[in-house]
């Protein structure tokens, strides 16, 4: 039996001191769904990465610009959408951080990590920002 859909929304100022609040918000929903500790860690790492990118890169830590986090409990898993109001970027043009010319750079691995840890990643460029949605399937055996 699948759980009914449930959506929760959190808006935060673009300040790195809000990360713990986001982690607690997402983790409380994911824990209630029955995700394993490993899956909770994957979700936490990915959401933190996306929110940090919104705060630091999209908003340049301007606290008056909000970051929206939408958590949707779907029948077979959890979707988290992080929405910012920055200039956005083309994910297809992000250099491969594992290529020899980028391997020693200290940035540029976030999307690679998120794609590796989540079951689905959707990046949408908006007229006034960017939205990235990640999805993790609920699998009690993994």
C-alpha positions, 0 to 999 in steps of 0.5 A: 500500500502506498502512502497518500501524497503530502506536501510541506514547504519551508522558506528560508533566508539565504543564510548558511545558518539556516542549513540545520533547520532545513536538515531537520525539516527534511529529515523529519518527513523522510524518517516518518516515511521509513527511509533507512539510515543510509537513504536518510544520509543520501537525502541529507547530503543532497539537500544540503548541497542544493540549498548551499548552492542556492544560498552561496552561488545563486543568492550570494548570501543575500539573506533577504532573498528566500530559498524555497524547499518543497518536500513532497511525500509521494506514494513510492518515495520522497521528492525535494525541490529547492528553488532559488531566484538567482541567474541559473545555469545550464546543467549540460554545460557544467564541466565533468569534474572527473575529467583530467583538466578538472580533477583537482579543482575544489568545486563543481562536484555537487551536481555529480554527487546529487545525481549519484545519490538520488534516483532522479534529478530534474533541473528547471531553469525558470524566468526568475531563477532555478528549481532542482528537484531530487527524488529518492525511492522508498526501498526498505531493503536498501 
